[in-house]
Amino acid sequence: MVKVDGRDVMWRQDMTVADLLKDLADSFPYAVVRVNGRAVTAPEFATTSVPDNAEVSLLHLVAGG
């Protein structure tokens, strides 16, 4: 199991950040995700593993003017 912003999400072997985001079916385009406190940027999503029992935070980027 993985905790994503406080909610439980099923973990699977060899899961990457990209896999996790796809499983969430969230249409928001994330540029940064924190995995166990480590910031991961979009270019690294496909190559960064999500370990079992990880704490994941989805960081929404807000632009304004």
N, C-alpha and C positions, 0 to 999 in steps of 0.2 A: 504494500500500500504506500502511496505517496500523498503527502498533504500539500494541496495547492490552495493558497490563500485561505487556509483553515478547513478546507473540505477534503474528504478522502477520495482519492482517485486510484483505480486499480493499476498496479505496477506490473510490468512484464519484463522478462529477460531481454537484455540489449536495448532497452528503451532509451531513446535520445530525446532531447528537448523538442526537436521537430515532431517526433512521434507523439509526445505528450500533448503538444498544441493541437495536432490533428485529431487526437482522441477527444479533446475538449470541445471540438467543433465550435470554437469561438471565432467569430468573424473579425474580431479586432486585430489589427496588425501590430504585434509586439516587436519592439526593437531591442528590448532588454528583458531578460528573465534572470532571477536569482535562484541558484540551486545551492542549498545549504550555505547561504550567505555569499556565494561567489557570483559576481555579475557575469552573465553570458550574453554576448551580443548576437544579433541575427545571423551574421556570417558563420557563427560557430554552432548554431542550433542543430544542424544535421550531424555534427561530429562530437557533440558533448553528451555524455551518458548521464542518465538520471538513475542514481542508485536507489535500491529499495529503502523505504523509510525516509526518503529525502523530504526536506522542507523546501517548497518551491513558492516563489512570489512572482506574480505577473506584474510587471511595471508598465503602467499606462503612461505614455508620453503625451503631454498636453502642450499645445502651442497656442500662443496668444499674441495679442498685439495691442 
